[in-house]
Amino acid sequence: MTYPRPPFSPQQQPMPGYTAAMHPAPDHGERTYRGSGKLDGKRAVITGGDSGIGRAVAIAFAREGADVLIAYLNENDDAYETKKWVEEAGRKAVLMAGDIQDPKHCRELIDKAVAELGGIDILVNNAAHQESFQDIGDITDEEWELTFRVNIHAMFYLTKAAVPHMKPGSAIINTASINSDTPNPTLLAYATTKGAIQNFTAGLAQLLAEKDIRANAVAPGPIWTPLIPSTMTSEAVENFGKQVPMKRPGQPAELATAYVMLADPLSSYVSGTTIAVTGGKPLL
């Protein structure tokens, strides 16, 4: 498969960003992912499931046999597009919009998954907020707190609510980042939360081991999602992905297999780890 390389056309969007406005269009595996029944009968919750990495994971999970609850903020068009692909795979898709900053919403999201899907076997904590700043003085208190509430506090709320409904063999997969280990200084708040996610995952895996619930993380490098044109300068978007050895951004579809592997019951001895999907840049 040949994927586009920068330079891309300069482009910016308002947050949270929308797939249809991106050029080139991201690949979520719509035409390429082939399932083989790895997740037959499983029930998954995916936050940020409307677009980007979340959409690719939803498509892959559905084609592997899982029903999916797609949680998202307010991007209805993107969410319905993801729902369409899940249903075309013959699986159930439940949509739930709302702000995961709110612990009450997080609990309601888990309750809806239990009611609509009949339980939860896989929780994918994927939704994230980021914004770029050149100077620490430009980061407001509100921006710092927002980033933590979305990226790490919500992960705690959702996990805490989901675990009582998860049977032995269930899996929690958190989206960390290359910024967990090599923080981008212009993404200070975001990178700090991603480091916290990696530690949260490592501790959680130990805490849940006796329940036979696994916890792992995926650390993406530069991935071509709506988060990029909605949070970065036009110049940064134009050159996005050049910094890694492969000299291009990854596509959401290129991460899906990592999430499938971590969700697969055959990965029963894999817990507390982080899988890097970074275009050749090592996490050390």
Secondary structure, DSSP 4 states (H G I P E B T S, - for coil): -----SPPPP----TT--GGG-SSPPP-STTT----STTTT-EEEEETTTSHHHHHHHHHHHHTT-EEEEEESS-HHHHHHHHHHHHHTT--EEEEE--TTSHHHHHHHHHHHHHHHSS-SEEEE--------SSGGGS-HHHHHHHHIIIIIHHHHHHHHHGGGPPTT-EEEEE--GGGTS--GGGHHHHHHHHHHHHHHHHHHHHHGGGT-EEEEEEE-SB-STHHHHHS-HHHHHTTTTTSTTSSPBPTHHHHHHHHHHHSGGGTT--S-EEEESTT----
